[in-house]
């Protein structure tokens, strides 16, 4: 490939990526689908901008190698032990059950051999880690019960991909007329043992030596050398390069260099994985979708229904999820995954499956991945509407002359409640989140916390807000906070409101409703961090506290001044700049030579480091 042709190819790849990926992410369809669509468009079947698909696929496979290495880095024994029930419970059963059902269908319905059906069943049992984690992150559901269960299942699927990749050449050799190749098995085992033993005693000393150089380029080169060297060694003995990369990652999972390695390889992994998905898109045979649409449709439907039908009871029984969360889990993980592309490609190269079978399955997997974000969005909307229609009734509030009403029982409301409870001050807490109330009540039988909307007048009356002295408005959502403040101010004008503010704009809108100096949720923690920073730089604790207090007073005055013009952006900018100049002049006029020297000299930690170096 000459330099001009190489530049042209690179330009086409970058242009397709820049156009396709932002579009799919804009519609929350994920970057993986964007790469696949880019590959389809620039591939030989559409625009034909790239003709050398084999060469591109060879380069892009290194992205999968890097991905397996990074997955290995994440699989520390401690992490697996903590998640052992979810990973080796739900995850193991899901892979085994799905592999058996799909493998049996491939053998009896589609006429594949036992070995081919084994690989096909295992391939289609795996879901898309990239899609699943991305969707959970975008919907902010990674920390939910079903999100943690999905992560555990995906983690086991990543583990299961390794023996499946190693099994492809072994099953292929067993399918030949020569029968099962015992030498191939022994060679594979010997290569794995050599990598594990050699890596254990060689890798850490190598990285320790390189770390002393303290050079980012050398560290990155060393990381790439380890991955490529292990992959090459495994290829040399006839074993999959991805298996070698995974083993190298596992060996370094508990080392002190894990995070540094991951940060060095992340840019390469992302780019090359994108290239891999583009190459998959270029190799897709779209003529099958035109010539055999019903067959492709049935394959996609079969894949989604079988995996979903098996995931739902596993989530309910083994994972302990409720019906809604088990359904979310089933829809999220019903699609095929990126490792299926790798396994099916290997199976095709080893003649376990035909070219048409490979093309049909790749097309079905891609379509299932494309449908997943849409299905997740539709299911979320359906469950939300069903929940709205069958909304849990607000709790019946039983209150006996509370002195404080707390609206919002999240991070800030809970701290206020704990302090009041510790001092025996009666209060009533209201929160409009069923999940939050259920979570709180799991940790104690508290009779002063109720499910309800604090903006509802009848609930405020039931909570005896007319007899309370203080109303603590700790609602997280600014709009809900303002709505509640309006109702409280209208119904109980003499009730003292202490309100939480998300930011300055929220604070000013609360001040419009007569709330005196709302508490900005990050102000005091930021001031404490600032004080500790000044002390770490050598300033005395008294001086640091004085400077922080001066800033706090000046910022409070600025908040009041800007409240008068907060709808005028130009005046806000002007007053902010003026306040900054005033603050700088105040500190400069106040700064003593001792303070200046303290801030300019190195910290004790740095001085100690220099002494050690000397």
Secondary structure, DSSP 8 states (H G I E B T S, - for coil): --HHHHHHHHHHHHHHHHHHHHHHHHTT--HHHHHHHHHHHHSTTTT-----HHHHHHHHHHHHHHHHHHHHHH--HHHHHHTHHIIIIIIHHHHHHHHHHHHHHHHHTS---HHHHHHHHHHHH---HHHHHHHHHHTT-TTSHHHHHHHHHHHHHHHHHHHHHHHHHHHHHHHSTT---HHHHHHHHHHHHHHHHHHHHHHHHHHHHHHHH--HHHHHHHHHHHHHHHHHHHHHTTS-HHHHHHHHHHHTTTSTTHHHHHHHHHHHHHHHHHHHHHHHHHH--THHHHH-HHHHHHHHHHHHHHHHHHHHHIIIIIS---HHHHHHHHHHHSS--HHHHHHHHHHHHTTSS-HHHHHHHHHHHHHHHHHHHHHHHHHHHHHHHHHHHT---------SS-SEEEE--SHHHHHHHHHHHHTT--EEEEES-HHHHHHHHHT---TTEEES-TT-HHHHHHTTGGG-SEEEE--SSHHHHHHHHHHHHHH-TTSEEEEEESSHHHHHHHHHTT-SS-EETTHHHHHHHHHHHHHHTT--HHHHHHHHHHHHHHHHHHHHHHHTTTT-HHHHHHHHHHHHHHHHHHHHHH--HHHHHHHHS--HHHHHHHHHH-
